[in-house]
Amino acid sequence: MIPLQEIGEYTLADEDILDVQTITDAMMTTGQSLTELFIRFFLNLVVCWILVQFFYYRKSRRRDYYFTFMVFSSAMLMLLYIMGNVEVGVGLTLGLFAIFGVIRYRTETVPVREMTYLFIIIALAAVNGLAPIYRLAGAATSTPHYELSFGTTLVTVISNLLIVGLVWILESEKLLRHTSTKLVLYDRIDLIVPEKREELIADLEKRIGIKVDNLEIGHVDFLKDTAFIKVFYTLDKGQSGSIDTLTRAKDFVA
């Protein structure tokens, strides 16, 4: 006769308790763990490379951010994957990267476009590092085990493709005009008054060789007869404007 144990309103046999213990002890084999790691790593690497190579770098030509995005994405994925398999919360993992971000980026103003791609890459690393790929099979038997779930893997792939598709639509030349700005130290402050705005625009277009869409007048130095003017203009197809706002040679990164 099988001894019974009462738990609340339910009565469980020792045989059932052993089955529950067996299920909770089910673990993936080393081969399955390596397969899962490679799937997550290469999926994340390929998607991030597509985003950086064909969307970000095609317009910005910033090799420094190219390196940063690719390495940051892979490192983030590995950390989230490892942390997801031990008794450490994801919040701690994201907190560590927040600390790293403050240390690295607190001394440099990161452009909005670069920050947007950085957040996209972090989000993709989180999806690819934490989304379920294997599922528990044979839970009702005495030999539960894990097996690759093509359904959840497909959902993860589709999630990546949706992000890539959204970026492709928003970066499309037909949907949005790619605008940029130039920071100009202007020497004819007699033209910065509102009533001479048209003459100011014409002089800027003649001297810097672009069609001005809009402008903003900043700091004015009457002692040196100069003023900072922020010029807004539309980039030609394939043209980049990543250094337009730099005013010091040491800020330039090839």
LUMFI-16332 format. One line per 4 residues: number of its first residue (from 1); for each residue x, y, z of C-alpha. Coordinates in nm, 3 decimals, always signed. Layout:
NUM) X/Y/Z; ...
% end
This chain:
1) +0.000/+0.000/+0.000; +0.135/+0.344/-0.098; +0.163/+0.585/+0.196; -0.021/+0.915/+0.156
5) +0.074/+1.267/+0.263; -0.175/+1.547/+0.309; -0.087/+1.889/+0.167; -0.368/+2.139/+0.218
9) -0.680/+2.001/+0.056; -0.484/+1.756/-0.158; -0.348/+1.411/-0.079; -0.031/+1.302/-0.260
13) +0.128/+0.964/-0.272; +0.503/+0.928/-0.227; +0.511/+0.803/-0.584; +0.374/+1.138/-0.709
17) +0.626/+1.331/-0.498; +0.909/+1.135/-0.655; +0.775/+1.215/-1.002; +0.771/+1.587/-0.925
21) +1.127/+1.568/-0.794; +1.237/+1.385/-1.109; +1.084/+1.655/-1.330; +1.251/+1.939/-1.145
25) +1.587/+1.764/-1.171; +1.566/+1.741/-1.551; +1.865/+1.917/-1.706; +1.992/+1.981/-2.056
29) +2.289/+1.784/-2.176; +2.620/+1.954/-2.256; +2.549/+1.920/-2.628; +2.209/+2.083/-2.590
33) +2.355/+2.368/-2.384; +2.624/+2.434/-2.646; +2.367/+2.418/-2.926; +2.148/+2.668/-2.745
37) +2.443/+2.901/-2.688; +2.550/+2.889/-3.054; +2.194/+2.951/-3.177; +2.154/+3.254/-2.952
41) +2.501/+3.392/-3.025; +2.494/+3.363/-3.405; +2.133/+3.482/-3.435; +2.217/+3.790/-3.232
45) +2.546/+3.845/-3.417; +2.388/+3.822/-3.763; +2.096/+4.051/-3.679; +2.321/+4.313/-3.518
49) +2.563/+4.297/-3.811; +2.275/+4.359/-4.053; +2.157/+4.660/-3.852; +2.504/+4.810/-3.813
53) +2.642/+4.734/-4.161; +2.343/+4.810/-4.383; +2.158/+5.078/-4.184; +2.385/+5.256/-3.938
57) +2.729/+5.246/-4.104; +2.593/+5.311/-4.452; +2.507/+5.667/-4.349; +2.732/+5.753/-4.056
61) +3.063/+5.585/-4.156; +3.167/+5.582/-3.789; +3.405/+5.286/-3.745; +3.437/+5.349/-3.372
65) +3.065/+5.298/-3.313; +3.066/+5.000/-3.551; +3.313/+4.826/-3.321; +3.127/+4.938/-3.009
69) +2.788/+4.811/-3.126; +2.912/+4.468/-3.235; +3.121/+4.398/-2.925; +2.865/+4.547/-2.686
73) +2.588/+4.334/-2.835; +2.782/+4.008/-2.810; +2.902/+4.082/-2.456; +2.551/+4.175/-2.346
77) +2.409/+3.855/-2.490; +2.667/+3.636/-2.318; +2.618/+3.806/-1.982; +2.239/+3.781/-1.999
81) +2.257/+3.417/-2.106; +2.489/+3.320/-1.822; +2.297/+3.523/-1.565; +1.972/+3.369/-1.682
85) +2.101/+3.022/-1.593; +2.215/+3.102/-1.238; +2.049/+3.244/-0.929; +2.107/+3.606/-1.023
89) +1.834/+3.841/-1.135; +1.833/+4.009/-1.473; +1.804/+4.341/-1.291; +2.155/+4.296/-1.154
93) +2.285/+4.225/-1.504; +2.129/+4.539/-1.650; +2.257/+4.733/-1.349; +2.613/+4.624/-1.425
97) +2.585/+4.747/-1.782; +2.433/+5.073/-1.660; +2.743/+5.125/-1.445; +2.969/+5.046/-1.742
101) +2.770/+5.290/-1.956; +2.810/+5.572/-1.702; +3.183/+5.510/-1.678; +3.233/+5.506/-2.055
105) +2.989/+5.763/-2.187; +2.977/+6.025/-1.912; +3.267/+6.220/-2.067; +3.134/+6.217/-2.424
109) +2.807/+6.338/-2.572; +2.667/+6.045/-2.771; +2.446/+6.155/-3.065; +2.077/+6.061/-3.053
113) +2.103/+5.826/-3.352; +2.392/+5.635/-3.195; +2.207/+5.609/-2.862; +1.900/+5.478/-3.044
117) +2.099/+5.202/-3.212; +2.266/+5.122/-2.879; +1.927/+5.070/-2.711; +1.806/+4.860/-3.006
121) +2.113/+4.638/-2.976; +2.065/+4.601/-2.600; +1.700/+4.506/-2.653; +1.792/+4.248/-2.916
125) +2.059/+4.099/-2.690; +1.800/+4.066/-2.413; +1.550/+3.898/-2.645; +1.807/+3.660/-2.793
129) +1.969/+3.586/-2.460; +1.656/+3.518/-2.256; +1.388/+3.396/-2.497; +1.308/+3.024/-2.444
133) +1.453/+2.796/-2.711; +1.432/+2.456/-2.543; +1.120/+2.313/-2.378; +1.064/+2.038/-2.123
137) +0.932/+1.722/-2.285; +0.812/+1.397/-2.130; +0.701/+1.561/-1.807; +0.437/+1.292/-1.752
141) +0.692/+1.012/-1.789; +0.975/+0.896/-1.567; +1.237/+1.037/-1.807; +1.169/+1.407/-1.859
145) +1.413/+1.583/-2.089; +1.466/+1.903/-2.285; +1.428/+1.930/-2.660; +1.463/+2.211/-2.912
149) +1.135/+2.397/-2.958; +1.102/+2.511/-3.318; +0.793/+2.715/-3.230; +0.957/+2.939/-2.971
153) +1.275/+2.961/-3.178; +1.067/+3.079/-3.473; +0.901/+3.343/-3.254; +1.246/+3.468/-3.149
157) +1.361/+3.488/-3.511; +1.044/+3.671/-3.614; +1.095/+3.919/-3.327; +1.441/+3.999/-3.465
161) +1.308/+4.034/-3.818; +1.037/+4.274/-3.701; +1.301/+4.502/-3.547; +1.512/+4.487/-3.864
165) +1.206/+4.562/-4.076; +1.111/+4.860/-3.861; +1.461/+5.007/-3.884; +1.462/+4.947/-4.261
169) +1.133/+5.133/-4.302; +1.238/+5.427/-4.085; +1.580/+5.454/-4.251; +1.427/+5.443/-4.599
173) +1.509/+5.746/-4.814; +1.156/+5.742/-4.951; +0.995/+5.767/-4.607; +1.218/+6.013/-4.424
177) +1.459/+6.274/-4.544; +1.797/+6.236/-4.379; +1.870/+6.575/-4.226; +2.179/+6.699/-4.050
181) +2.313/+7.014/-3.889; +2.626/+7.223/-3.913; +2.757/+7.438/-3.631; +2.897/+7.754/-3.790
185) +3.102/+8.027/-3.624; +2.969/+8.326/-3.821; +3.151/+8.659/-3.856; +2.879/+8.886/-3.996
189) +2.665/+8.951/-3.690; +2.496/+9.244/-3.864; +2.290/+8.982/-4.054; +2.162/+8.787/-3.752
193) +1.871/+9.024/-3.688; +1.524/+8.889/-3.789; +1.466/+9.145/-4.064; +1.781/+9.029/-4.249
197) +1.710/+8.655/-4.219; +1.678/+8.599/-4.596; +2.009/+8.774/-4.659; +2.171/+8.568/-4.382
201) +2.048/+8.241/-4.539; +2.170/+8.345/-4.883; +2.515/+8.433/-4.747; +2.541/+8.099/-4.561
205) +2.436/+7.900/-4.868; +2.697/+8.079/-5.079; +2.980/+8.034/-4.829; +2.925/+7.674/-4.712
209) +2.774/+7.538/-5.034; +2.452/+7.380/-4.903; +2.083/+7.466/-4.918; +1.974/+7.584/-4.575
213) +1.641/+7.444/-4.455; +1.641/+7.626/-4.123; +1.879/+7.785/-3.874; +1.911/+7.880/-3.510
217) +2.126/+8.159/-3.371; +2.314/+8.081/-3.050; +2.587/+8.257/-2.855; +2.680/+8.604/-2.984
221) +3.017/+8.763/-2.904; +3.004/+9.138/-2.976; +3.368/+9.184/-2.877; +3.485/+8.949/-3.156
225) +3.188/+9.016/-3.388; +3.104/+8.645/-3.411; +2.802/+8.428/-3.345; +2.733/+8.054/-3.338
229) +2.469/+7.948/-3.589; +2.319/+7.601/-3.612; +2.232/+7.530/-3.975; +1.981/+7.259/-4.069
233) +2.006/+7.104/-4.415; +1.911/+6.789/-4.609; +2.180/+6.532/-4.686; +2.216/+6.389/-5.034
237) +2.170/+6.015/-5.078; +2.466/+5.827/-4.930; +2.608/+6.141/-4.769; +2.695/+6.148/-4.398
241) +2.715/+6.435/-4.154; +2.870/+6.275/-3.849; +3.124/+6.554/-3.780; +2.916/+6.861/-3.862
245) +2.875/+6.962/-3.498; +3.241/+6.923/-3.399; +3.432/+7.241/-3.326; +3.766/+7.100/-3.204
249) +4.012/+6.888/-3.401; +4.068/+6.651/-3.106; +3.697/+6.554/-3.113; +3.734/+6.410/-3.462
253) +3.740/+6.029/-3.485; +3.805/+5.879/-3.828
% end
